[in-house]
Amino acid sequence: MIKVYLDASVIIAALLSPAGGSAKLLEFVKLGIVVGVSSQTVIDEVEAHSLKIRQRPKEIRKFIQENSIIVRERIDELELELFKGLIEEEDIHVAAGARLTKCDYLVTLDKKHLLKEEVKKILKPIKVVAPKEILIDLTK
């Protein structure tokens, strides 16, 4: 089964737009077609935006649970070392999380820091994609 690591941007987009690509990807996770994984570090990031997305942290945690997203413990400093200097500081935890959880895909909407060729090369064989790209693969 395909295993995807979900960045905060994807979870936030799914919360804000129930009909969008991120929400559609979470439907695949909820149905058990794809395994969705994230980390507590990512969930903390989503909860930090609770005012922006008009959801209380408790509602966000319920959303994570209802969508069957597996949440790994927080990424610690030692686990970040491998990517220091290679990936934007604020996004190192995302790359580390995808690698540590042995995911096939890292799904993100972050074009500025993560959806870049150099990051894709660093993370190979993990595929770094936007939700619409993986949805195309899943619906083939």
DSSP file (Angstrom, degrees, kcal/mol; ACC not computed):
  #  RESIDUE AA STRUCTURE BP1 BP2  ACC     N-H-->O    O-->H-N    N-H-->O    O-->H-N    TCO  KAPPA ALPHA  PHI   PSI    X-CA   Y-CA   Z-CA
    1    1 A M              0   0    0      0, 0.0     2,-0.2     0, 0.0    33,-0.1   0.000 360.0 360.0 360.0 142.1    0.0    0.0    0.0
    2    2 A I        -     0   0    0     31,-0.5    33,-3.0   101,-0.1     2,-0.5  -0.474 360.0-153.5 -71.1 136.2    1.2    3.5   -0.8
    3    3 A K  E     -a   35   0A   0     31,-0.2   101,-2.3    -2,-0.2   102,-1.8  -0.960  11.1-168.8-116.5 123.8    2.3    5.5    2.2
    4    4 A V  E     -ab  36 105A   0     31,-3.2    33,-2.9    -2,-0.5     2,-0.6  -0.919  15.8-144.4-118.2 138.2    2.2    9.3    2.1
    5    5 A Y  E     -ab  37 106A   0    100,-2.7   102,-3.0    -2,-0.4     2,-0.5  -0.885  22.0-144.8 -99.1 124.8    3.6   11.9    4.5
    6    6 A L  E     - b   0 107A   0     31,-3.1    33,-0.3    -2,-0.6   102,-0.2  -0.799   5.0-148.6 -99.5 123.5    1.3   14.9    4.9
    7    7 A D    >>  -     0   0    0    100,-2.2     4,-1.6    -2,-0.5     3,-0.8  -0.427  31.7-106.9 -78.7 160.2    2.7   18.4    5.3
    8    8 A A  H 3> S+     0   0    0      1,-0.2     4,-2.9     2,-0.2     5,-0.3   0.856 117.9  62.6 -56.9 -37.2    0.8   21.0    7.4
    9    9 A S  H 3> S+     0   0    0      1,-0.2     4,-2.1     2,-0.2    -1,-0.2   0.851 103.6  48.4 -59.9 -34.9   -0.2   22.8    4.2
   10   10 A V  H <> S+     0   0    0     -3,-0.8     4,-2.1    97,-0.3    -1,-0.2   0.908 112.7  46.7 -72.5 -43.0   -2.1   19.8    2.9
   11   11 A I  H  X S+     0   0    0     -4,-1.6     4,-2.0     2,-0.2    -2,-0.2   0.922 114.0  48.4 -65.3 -43.7   -4.0   19.3    6.2
   12   12 A I  H  X S+     0   0    0     -4,-2.9     4,-2.3     1,-0.2     5,-0.2   0.924 111.0  50.5 -62.3 -44.5   -4.8   23.0    6.5
   13   13 A A  H  X S+     0   0    0     -4,-2.1     4,-2.5    -5,-0.3     7,-0.2   0.887 109.4  51.4 -61.4 -38.7   -6.0   23.0    2.8
   14   14 A A  H  < S+     0   0    0     -4,-2.1    -1,-0.2     1,-0.2    -2,-0.2   0.878 110.6  48.7 -66.0 -37.2   -8.2   20.0    3.5
   15   15 A L  H  < S+     0   0    0     -4,-2.0    -2,-0.2     1,-0.2    -1,-0.2   0.886 117.6  40.9 -67.3 -38.6   -9.7   21.7    6.6
   16   16 A L  H  < S+     0   0    0     -4,-2.3    -2,-0.2     1,-0.2    -1,-0.2   0.791 124.6  32.8 -81.5 -29.4  -10.4   24.9    4.6
   17   17 A S    ><  -     0   0    0     -4,-2.5     3,-2.0    -5,-0.2     6,-0.5  -0.750  58.9-177.9-134.5  86.4  -11.6   23.4    1.3
   18   18 A P  T 3  S+     0   0    0      0, 0.0    -1,-0.1     0, 0.0    -4,-0.1   0.642  88.4  48.3 -60.1 -14.7  -13.5   20.1    1.8
   19   19 A A  T 3  S+     0   0    0      4,-0.1    -5,-0.1     5,-0.0    -2,-0.0   0.432  94.2 100.9-103.7  -0.4  -13.9   19.8   -2.0
   20   20 A G  S <> S-     0   0    0     -3,-2.0     4,-2.1    -7,-0.2     5,-0.1  -0.143  88.7 -95.1 -82.3 177.7  -10.3   20.5   -2.9
   21   21 A G  H  > S+     0   0    0      1,-0.2     4,-2.3     2,-0.2     5,-0.2   0.841 121.6  54.3 -61.4 -38.0   -7.4   18.1   -3.9
   22   22 A S  H  > S+     0   0    0      1,-0.2     4,-2.0     2,-0.2    -1,-0.2   0.920 110.1  46.9 -64.6 -42.7   -6.0   17.9   -0.3
   23   23 A A  H  > S+     0   0    0     -6,-0.5     4,-1.4     2,-0.2    -2,-0.2   0.875 110.3  53.5 -65.7 -37.3   -9.4   16.8    1.0
   24   24 A K  H  X S+     0   0    0     -4,-2.1     4,-1.4     2,-0.2    -2,-0.2   0.902 107.3  51.3 -64.0 -40.3   -9.8   14.3   -1.8
   25   25 A L  H  X S+     0   0    0     -4,-2.3     4,-1.6     1,-0.2     3,-0.3   0.914 107.2  53.1 -62.1 -42.0   -6.4   12.8   -0.9
   26   26 A L  H  X S+     0   0    0     -4,-2.0     4,-3.0     1,-0.2    -1,-0.2   0.794 101.3  60.9 -65.5 -26.4   -7.5   12.5    2.7
   27   27 A E  H  X S+     0   0    0     -4,-1.4     4,-2.3     2,-0.2    -1,-0.2   0.915 103.3  50.2 -62.6 -42.1  -10.6   10.6    1.5
   28   28 A F  H  <>S+     0   0    0     -4,-1.4     5,-2.2    -3,-0.3     6,-1.3   0.882 112.6  47.7 -61.2 -38.4   -8.2    8.0    0.0
   29   29 A V  H ><5S+     0   0    0     -4,-1.6     3,-1.5     4,-0.2    -2,-0.2   0.949 111.2  49.5 -66.5 -49.1   -6.5    7.8    3.4
   30   30 A K  H 3<5S+     0   0    0     -4,-3.0    -2,-0.2     1,-0.3    -1,-0.2   0.848 110.1  51.4 -59.2 -36.4   -9.8    7.5    5.3
   31   31 A L  T 3<5S-     0   0    0     -4,-2.3    -1,-0.3    -5,-0.2    -2,-0.2   0.541 115.2-116.7 -79.5  -6.9  -11.0    4.7    3.0
   32   32 A G  T < 5S+     0   0    0     -3,-1.5    -3,-0.2    -4,-0.4    -2,-0.1   0.642  84.3 118.2  81.5  14.3   -7.7    2.8    3.6
   33   33 A I  S   <S+     0   0    0     -5,-2.2   -31,-0.5    -6,-0.2     2,-0.3   0.808  83.5  23.0 -78.9 -31.6   -6.6    3.0    0.0
   34   34 A V  S    S-     0   0    0     -6,-1.3     2,-0.6   -33,-0.1    -2,-0.3  -0.963  81.8-123.7-132.1 146.7   -3.5    5.0    1.0
   35   35 A V  E     -a    3   0A   0    -33,-3.0   -31,-3.2    -2,-0.3     2,-0.5  -0.851  26.5-155.6 -92.6 122.5   -1.7    5.2    4.4
   36   36 A G  E     +a    4   0A   0     -2,-0.6    34,-3.1    32,-0.5     2,-0.3  -0.872  16.3 177.7-102.4 127.9   -1.5    8.8    5.6
   37   37 A V  E     +ac   5  70A   0    -33,-2.9   -31,-3.1    -2,-0.5     2,-0.3  -0.939   9.4 154.4-129.3 147.9    1.3    9.7    8.0
   38   38 A S  E     - c   0  71A   0     32,-2.5    34,-2.8    -2,-0.3     2,-0.3  -0.837  33.2-112.0-149.7-170.1    2.4   12.9    9.7
   39   39 A S  E  >  - c   0  72A   0    -33,-0.3     4,-2.3    -2,-0.3     3,-0.2  -0.886  25.8-113.2-128.5 163.1    4.2   13.9   12.8
   40   40 A Q  H  > S+     0   0    0     32,-2.3     4,-2.7    -2,-0.3    34,-0.2   0.824 118.5  61.7 -62.9 -29.1    3.3   15.7   16.0
   41   41 A T  H  > S+     0   0    0     32,-0.3     4,-1.5     2,-0.2    -1,-0.2   0.918 106.4  44.4 -61.3 -43.5    5.6   18.5   14.8
   42   42 A V  H  > S+     0   0    0     -3,-0.2     4,-2.3     2,-0.2    -2,-0.2   0.913 112.3  51.6 -66.6 -43.3    3.4   19.0   11.7
   43   43 A I  H  X S+     0   0    0     -4,-2.3     4,-2.8     1,-0.2    -2,-0.2   0.898 107.1  53.6 -62.6 -39.5    0.2   18.8   13.8
   44   44 A D  H  X S+     0   0    0     -4,-2.7     4,-1.8     1,-0.2    -1,-0.2   0.894 108.1  51.2 -58.8 -39.7    1.6   21.4   16.1
   45   45 A E  H  X S+     0   0    0     -4,-1.5     4,-0.6     2,-0.2    -2,-0.2   0.903 110.3  48.2 -64.9 -42.3    2.2   23.6   13.1
   46   46 A V  H >< S+     0   0    0     -4,-2.3     3,-1.4     1,-0.2    -2,-0.2   0.937 111.5  50.0 -62.7 -46.3   -1.4   23.1   11.9
   47   47 A E  H >< S+     0   0    0     -4,-2.8     3,-1.8     1,-0.3    -1,-0.2   0.812 100.5  64.0 -64.1 -29.9   -2.7   23.9   15.4
   48   48 A A  H 3< S+     0   0    0     -4,-1.8     3,-0.3     1,-0.3    -1,-0.3   0.726 103.4  49.9 -65.0 -20.3   -0.6   27.1   15.4
   49   49 A H  T <X S+     0   0    0     -3,-1.4     4,-2.3    -4,-0.6    -1,-0.3   0.123  74.8 119.4-100.5  18.9   -2.8   28.3   12.5
   50   50 A S  T <4>S+     0   0    0     -3,-1.8     5,-2.1     1,-0.2     4,-0.5   0.836  74.0  49.9 -58.9 -35.5   -6.1   27.5   14.3
   51   51 A L  T >45S+     0   0    0     -3,-0.3     3,-0.7     3,-0.2    -1,-0.2   0.925 110.4  50.3 -67.8 -42.5   -7.3   31.1   14.2
   52   52 A K  T 345S+     0   0    0      1,-0.2    -2,-0.2    -3,-0.1    -1,-0.2   0.883 118.0  38.4 -61.9 -40.0   -6.6   31.4   10.5
   53   53 A I  T 3<5S-     0   0    0     -4,-2.3    -1,-0.2     2,-0.2    -2,-0.2   0.405 107.2-127.1 -95.1   3.8   -8.4   28.2    9.7
   54   54 A R  T < 5 +     0   0    0     -3,-0.7     2,-0.4    -4,-0.5    -3,-0.2   0.878  68.6 121.1  54.3  44.5  -11.2   28.9   12.3
   55   55 A Q      < -     0   0    0     -5,-2.1    -1,-0.2    -6,-0.1    -2,-0.2  -1.000  61.0-127.8-135.5 133.3  -10.8   25.5   14.1
   56   56 A R    >>  -     0   0    0     -2,-0.4     4,-2.1     1,-0.1     3,-0.7  -0.466  31.9-109.3 -73.6 153.2   -9.9   25.0   17.7
   57   57 A P  H 3> S+     0   0    0      0, 0.0     4,-2.5     0, 0.0     5,-0.2   0.854 120.9  56.5 -50.8 -37.3   -7.0   22.6   18.4
   58   58 A K  H 3> S+     0   0    0      1,-0.2     4,-1.9     2,-0.2     5,-0.1   0.899 107.6  47.4 -62.5 -40.7   -9.5   20.0   19.7
   59   59 A E  H <> S+     0   0    0     -3,-0.7     4,-2.2     2,-0.2    -1,-0.2   0.861 110.4  52.8 -68.1 -36.0  -11.4   20.1   16.4
   60   60 A I  H  X S+     0   0    0     -4,-2.1     4,-2.3     2,-0.2    -2,-0.2   0.930 108.8  49.0 -64.8 -45.3   -8.1   19.8   14.4
   61   61 A R  H  X S+     0   0    0     -4,-2.5     4,-2.3     1,-0.2    -2,-0.2   0.885 110.7  51.1 -61.6 -38.4   -7.2   16.7   16.4
   62   62 A K  H  X S+     0   0    0     -4,-1.9     4,-3.1     2,-0.2    -1,-0.2   0.907 108.8  51.3 -64.3 -41.9  -10.6   15.2   15.8
   63   63 A F  H  X S+     0   0    0     -4,-2.2     4,-1.6     2,-0.2    -2,-0.2   0.908 109.5  50.2 -60.3 -44.0  -10.2   15.9   12.1
   64   64 A I  H  <>S+     0   0    0     -4,-2.3     5,-2.1     1,-0.2    -2,-0.2   0.932 114.5  44.4 -59.8 -47.3   -6.8   14.1   12.1
   65   65 A Q  H ><5S+     0   0    0     -4,-2.3     3,-1.8     1,-0.2    -2,-0.2   0.924 111.1  52.1 -65.3 -46.4   -8.4   11.1   13.9
   66   66 A E  H 3<5S+     0   0    0     -4,-3.1    -1,-0.2     1,-0.3    -2,-0.2   0.779 109.0  51.7 -63.0 -26.7  -11.5   11.0   11.7
   67   67 A N  T 3<5S-     0   0    0     -4,-1.6    -1,-0.3    -5,-0.2    -2,-0.2   0.271 111.5-121.3 -95.9  11.5   -9.3   10.9    8.6
   68   68 A S  T < 5 +     0   0    0     -3,-1.8     2,-0.5     1,-0.2   -32,-0.5   0.791  49.9 166.5  58.2  33.6   -7.2    8.0    9.9
   69   69 A I      < -     0   0    0     -5,-2.1     2,-0.5    -6,-0.2   -32,-0.2  -0.699  33.1-135.4 -81.9 125.8   -3.9   10.0    9.8
   70   70 A I  E     -c   37   0A   0    -34,-3.1   -32,-2.5    -2,-0.5     2,-0.6  -0.696  18.7-152.6 -80.9 126.6   -1.1    8.2   11.7
   71   71 A V  E     -c   38   0A   0     -2,-0.5   -32,-0.3   -34,-0.2     2,-0.1  -0.902   4.7-157.4-110.2 116.2    0.8   10.7   13.8
   72   72 A R  E     -c   39   0A   0    -34,-2.8   -32,-2.3    -2,-0.6   -31,-0.2  -0.449  35.1 -87.2 -80.5 158.7    4.4   10.0   14.6
   73   73 A E        -     0   0    0    -34,-0.2   -32,-0.3     1,-0.1    -1,-0.2  -0.082  63.9 -68.5 -58.7 167.4    6.0   11.6   17.7
   74   74 A R        -     0   0    0    -34,-0.2     2,-0.4   -35,-0.2    -1,-0.1  -0.230  52.3-110.1 -57.4 147.2    7.7   15.0   17.3
   75   75 A I        -     0   0    0     -3,-0.1     2,-0.1     2,-0.0    -1,-0.1  -0.693  39.2-146.1 -78.2 127.2   10.8   15.2   15.2
   76   76 A D     >  -     0   0    0     -2,-0.4     4,-0.9     1,-0.1     3,-0.5  -0.475  24.0-101.0 -96.3 170.3   13.8   15.8   17.5
   77   77 A E  H >> S+     0   0    0      1,-0.2     3,-0.9     2,-0.2     4,-0.8   0.867 119.7  54.4 -55.5 -42.8   16.9   17.8   16.9
   78   78 A L  H >4 S+     0   0    0      1,-0.3     3,-0.7     2,-0.2     4,-0.4   0.876 105.3  53.8 -61.8 -38.0   19.1   14.8   16.3
   79   79 A E  H 34 S+     0   0    0     -3,-0.5     3,-0.3     1,-0.2    -1,-0.3   0.693 104.3  56.9 -70.7 -18.6   16.7   13.6   13.6
   80   80 A L  H XX S+     0   0    0     -4,-0.9     3,-1.7    -3,-0.9     4,-0.6   0.707  83.1  86.5 -82.8 -21.5   17.0   17.0   11.8
   81   81 A E  G X< S+     0   0    0     -4,-0.8     3,-1.2    -3,-0.7    -1,-0.2   0.827  77.1  64.0 -51.2 -42.7   20.8   16.8   11.4
   82   82 A L  G 34 S+     0   0    0     -4,-0.4    -1,-0.3    -3,-0.3    -2,-0.1   0.784 111.2  36.4 -54.8 -30.7   20.8   14.9    8.2
   83   83 A F  G X> S+     0   0    0     -3,-1.7     3,-2.1    -4,-0.2     4,-1.6   0.435  81.7 128.1-107.0  -1.2   19.0   17.7    6.3
   84   84 A K  T << S+     0   0    0     -3,-1.2     4,-0.1    -4,-0.6    -3,-0.0  -0.349  83.5  11.2 -60.6 132.0   20.6   20.8    8.0
   85   85 A G  T 34 S+     0   0    0      2,-0.5    -1,-0.3     1,-0.1     3,-0.1   0.284 120.6  72.5  83.9 -10.9   22.0   23.1    5.3
   86   86 A L  T <4 S+     0   0    0     -3,-2.1     2,-0.3     1,-0.3    -2,-0.2   0.737  99.9  32.6-102.9 -31.5   20.2   21.2    2.5
   87   87 A I  S  < S-     0   0    0     -4,-1.6    -2,-0.5    35,-0.0    -1,-0.3  -0.944 102.1 -79.7-129.9 147.5   16.6   22.2    3.1
   88   88 A E    >>  -     0   0    0     -2,-0.3     3,-2.2    25,-0.3     4,-0.7  -0.170  45.4-121.3 -47.3 131.1   15.1   25.4    4.4
   89   89 A E  G >4 S+     0   0    0      1,-0.3     3,-1.0     2,-0.2     4,-0.4   0.836 109.2  52.6 -47.2 -46.4   15.4   25.4    8.2
   90   90 A E  G 34 S+     0   0    0      1,-0.2    -1,-0.3     2,-0.1    -2,-0.1   0.660 114.5  42.8 -70.4 -14.1   11.6   25.7    8.9
   91   91 A D  G X> S+     0   0    0     -3,-2.2     4,-1.5     1,-0.1     3,-0.8   0.373  81.1  98.1-112.5   3.2   10.9   22.7    6.6
   92   92 A I  H <X S+     0   0    0     -3,-1.0     4,-2.8    -4,-0.7     5,-0.2   0.896  80.0  59.5 -57.9 -39.9   13.6   20.3    7.7
   93   93 A H  H 3> S+     0   0    0     -4,-0.4     4,-2.2     1,-0.2    -1,-0.3   0.814 102.3  53.7 -61.2 -29.3   11.2   18.5   10.0
   94   94 A V  H <> S+     0   0    0     -3,-0.8     4,-2.2     2,-0.2    -1,-0.2   0.941 111.3  43.8 -70.3 -47.5    8.9   17.7    7.1
   95   95 A A  H  X S+     0   0    0     -4,-1.5     4,-2.1     2,-0.2    -2,-0.2   0.925 115.7  48.7 -61.7 -45.3   11.7   16.1    5.1
   96   96 A A  H  X S+     0   0    0     -4,-2.8     4,-3.2     1,-0.2     5,-0.2   0.910 110.2  51.8 -62.2 -42.6   13.0   14.2    8.1
   97   97 A G  H  X S+     0   0    0     -4,-2.2     4,-1.9    -5,-0.2    -1,-0.2   0.906 108.9  49.5 -61.3 -43.2    9.5   13.0    9.0
   98   98 A A  H  <>S+     0   0    0     -4,-2.2     5,-2.1     2,-0.2    -1,-0.2   0.909 116.1  43.1 -62.7 -42.0    8.9   11.6    5.5
   99   99 A R  H ><5S+     0   0    0     -4,-2.1     3,-1.4     1,-0.2    -2,-0.2   0.932 113.5  50.3 -69.8 -46.6   12.3    9.8    5.6
  100  100 A L  H 3<5S+     0   0    0     -4,-3.2    -2,-0.2     1,-0.3    -1,-0.2   0.814 112.0  47.5 -64.6 -31.1   11.9    8.5    9.1
  101  101 A T  T 3<5S-     0   0    0     -4,-1.9    -1,-0.3    -5,-0.2    -2,-0.2   0.386 108.3-126.2 -92.1   3.9    8.4    7.1    8.5
  102  102 A K  T < 5 +     0   0    0     -3,-1.4    -3,-0.2     1,-0.2     2,-0.1   0.890  45.0 175.5  55.1  45.8    9.6    5.4    5.2
  103  103 A C      < -     0   0    0     -5,-2.1   -99,-0.2    -6,-0.2    -1,-0.2  -0.467  36.3-143.4 -81.3 154.2    6.9    7.0    3.1
  104  104 A D  S    S+     0   0    0   -101,-2.3    23,-2.6     1,-0.2     2,-0.3   0.782  85.9  28.3 -81.6 -31.3    6.7    6.7   -0.6
  105  105 A Y  E     -bd   4 127A   0   -102,-1.8  -100,-2.7    21,-0.2     2,-0.5  -0.958  59.2-152.1-132.4 147.3    5.5   10.3   -1.1
  106  106 A L  E     -bd   5 128A   0     21,-2.7    23,-2.5    -2,-0.3     2,-0.6  -0.991  24.8-158.9-111.6 117.0    5.9   13.6    0.7
  107  107 A V  E     +bd   6 129A   0   -102,-3.0  -100,-2.2    -2,-0.5     2,-0.3  -0.876  25.8 147.3-105.7 123.5    2.7   15.6   -0.2
  108  108 A T        -     0   0    0     21,-2.3    -2,-0.0    -2,-0.6  -102,-0.0  -0.957  48.0-149.0-148.5 160.4    2.9   19.3    0.2
  109  109 A L        +     0   0    0     -2,-0.3     2,-1.5    21,-0.2     3,-0.2   0.280  65.4 117.1-109.8   5.0    1.6   22.6   -1.2
  110  110 A D     >> +     0   0    0      1,-0.2     5,-2.5     2,-0.1     4,-1.7  -0.577  30.2 166.1 -81.4  87.6    4.9   24.4   -0.4
  111  111 A K  T  45S+     0   0    0     -2,-1.5    -1,-0.2     3,-0.2    19,-0.0   0.819  71.7  58.0 -70.0 -31.4    6.2   25.4   -3.8
  112  112 A K  T  45S+     0   0    0     -3,-0.2    -1,-0.2     1,-0.1    -2,-0.1   0.886 125.3   9.7 -69.3 -40.3    8.7   27.9   -2.3
  113  113 A H  T  45S+     0   0    0    -26,-0.0   -25,-0.3   -25,-0.0     3,-0.2   0.755 135.2  24.9-114.1 -31.6   10.7   25.4   -0.1
  114  114 A L  T  <5S+     0   0    0     -4,-1.7     2,-1.5     1,-0.2    -3,-0.2   0.796 103.8  66.6-111.9 -35.6    9.7   21.8   -0.8
  115  115 A L  S   <S+     0   0    0     -5,-2.5     2,-0.3     4,-0.1    -1,-0.2  -0.265  80.0 117.3 -85.5  52.2    8.3   21.4   -4.3
  116  116 A K  S  > S-     0   0    0     -2,-1.5     4,-2.4    -3,-0.2     3,-0.4  -0.890  74.7-120.4-120.2 149.2   11.7   22.2   -5.8
  117  117 A E  H  > S+     0   0    0     -2,-0.3     4,-2.2     1,-0.2     5,-0.2   0.881 111.8  53.9 -56.4 -42.2   14.0   20.0   -7.9
  118  118 A E  H  > S+     0   0    0      1,-0.2     4,-1.9     2,-0.2    -1,-0.2   0.877 110.4  46.6 -64.2 -35.7   16.9   20.1   -5.4
  119  119 A V  H  > S+     0   0    0     -3,-0.4     4,-2.3     2,-0.2    -1,-0.2   0.901 109.9  54.0 -70.1 -40.5   14.7   18.9   -2.6
  120  120 A K  H  X S+     0   0    0     -4,-2.4     4,-0.8     1,-0.2    -2,-0.2   0.888 110.0  47.8 -59.6 -39.3   13.2   16.2   -4.8
  121  121 A K  H >< S+     0   0    0     -4,-2.2     3,-0.5     1,-0.2    -1,-0.2   0.909 110.7  50.8 -67.4 -42.7   16.8   15.0   -5.5
  122  122 A I  H 3< S+     0   0    0     -4,-1.9    -2,-0.2     1,-0.2    -1,-0.2   0.882 114.3  44.1 -61.9 -39.5   17.8   15.0   -1.8
  123  123 A L  H >< S+     0   0    0     -4,-2.3     3,-2.3    -5,-0.1    -1,-0.2   0.537  90.7 163.9 -88.9  -7.0   14.7   13.0   -0.8
  124  124 A K  T <<  +     0   0    0     -4,-0.8     3,-0.1    -3,-0.5    -3,-0.0  -0.223  60.5  35.2 -50.2 139.1   14.8   10.4   -3.5
  125  125 A P  T 3  S+     0   0    0      0, 0.0    -1,-0.3     0, 0.0     2,-0.2  -0.984 107.2  83.0 -85.8   1.3   13.4    7.7   -3.7
  126  126 A I  S <  S-     0   0    0     -3,-2.3     2,-0.5   -21,-0.1   -21,-0.2  -0.496  80.4-133.4 -66.1 133.2   10.6    9.6   -1.8
  127  127 A K  E     -d  105   0A   0    -23,-2.6   -21,-2.7    -2,-0.2     2,-0.7  -0.800  11.4-150.9 -91.0 125.4    8.5   11.4   -4.4
  128  128 A V  E     +d  106   0A   0     -2,-0.5     2,-0.3   -23,-0.2   -21,-0.2  -0.868  35.1 153.9 -98.1 115.7    7.8   15.1   -3.4
  129  129 A V  E     -d  107   0A   0    -23,-2.5   -21,-2.3    -2,-0.7   -14,-0.0  -0.908  45.6-112.5-141.1 161.9    4.5   16.0   -5.0
  130  130 A A    >>  -     0   0    0     -2,-0.3     4,-1.5   -23,-0.2     3,-0.8  -0.578  45.9-103.1 -85.4 159.3    1.4   18.3   -4.7
  131  131 A P  H 3> S+     0   0    0      0, 0.0     4,-2.3     0, 0.0     5,-0.2   0.880 120.6  56.3 -52.8 -41.6   -1.9   16.6   -3.9
  132  132 A K  H 3> S+     0   0    0      1,-0.2     4,-1.6     2,-0.2     5,-0.1   0.850 104.3  54.4 -63.2 -32.1   -3.1   16.9   -7.5
  133  133 A E  H <> S+     0   0    0     -3,-0.8     4,-1.6     2,-0.2    -1,-0.2   0.925 111.1  42.7 -67.4 -44.2   -0.1   15.0   -8.7
  134  134 A I  H  X S+     0   0    0     -4,-1.5     4,-2.6     1,-0.2    -2,-0.2   0.851 109.5  58.6 -71.9 -32.1   -0.6   12.0   -6.4
  135  135 A L  H  X S+     0   0    0     -4,-2.3     4,-1.6    -5,-0.2    -1,-0.2   0.878 104.0  52.2 -63.1 -35.9   -4.3   12.0   -7.2
  136  136 A I  H  < S+     0   0    0     -4,-1.6     4,-0.3     2,-0.2    -1,-0.2   0.935 111.3  46.9 -63.1 -45.4   -3.5   11.5  -10.8
  137  137 A D  H >< S+     0   0    0     -4,-1.6     3,-0.9     1,-0.2    -2,-0.2   0.897 112.9  49.5 -61.4 -41.1   -1.3    8.5   -9.9
  138  138 A L  H 3< S+     0   0    0     -4,-2.6    -1,-0.2     1,-0.2    -2,-0.2   0.762 110.0  49.7 -72.8 -25.5   -4.0    7.1   -7.6
  139  139 A T  T 3<        0   0    0     -4,-1.6    -1,-0.2     1,-0.2    -2,-0.2   0.335 360.0 360.0 -98.6   8.6   -6.8    7.3  -10.2
  140  140 A K    <         0   0    0     -3,-0.9    -1,-0.2    -4,-0.3    -2,-0.1   0.479 360.0 360.0 -73.4 360.0   -4.9    5.7  -13.0
